[in-house]
């Protein structure tokens, strides 16, 4: 990401340009961006003190949904796989329910600023995430979200990029398009290795190289991570920060009290749920703590 900022005479312009180039996973439309630039001071206010873990844990949790494959079941699908498969019509119905219920999608940068700096979120915030790079997340997932002005988070497993076969995966061009359209592209390792079993070399092959690859594809920073299988090892969580991540996402297990930013909870929306089931599940799983 080389930028030609040296020709710009005005330092404020330079700062604005740099800040817009370096920000990752921002969800605002162009119209909102213009509005935001007028209030850039609050965005870059470095005097704000980051919250401690206790404060972060006490904040009301924002619901985060996790999707995998958006397709109809076939006879050879295992029972276990059913949780990861949601039929396209059902997916559309669930996203419509979320929109009709007044939810607003947010992206990881917004969630981070809320958890760490107490920044305000839109009413009824929710995050919609997709794991594992499947092409149906682009063709059905992103196009459905777009209908409602929603943005999503795509946790990419880089080994799969461009692969075609029994399952088709997103191409680099599709990932770039998602990023260009304001969605967040994030890391899900190279080939889905269990984080709890990482060795020293894996920090290069499963973490640093995929980050570099995704940053090359999108031209944006990659600062968020989702654990394959939702599984983590507490003793290694501190390393995620050292490797450039601001936050990481698990599934519906409890958060780590020493690393709440690196164990943000998500729930899977399984194919067997009705829209009503999902609505209740969101409230049951995330709305326990009041600020
Ligand atoms: Zn996965």
Boltz pocket constraint, residues with backbone or C-beta under 6 A from the ligand:
constraints:
  - pocket:
      binder: B
      contacts: [[A, 131], [A, 132], [A, 188], [A, 192], [A, 227], [A, 228], [A, 229]]
      max_distance: 6.0
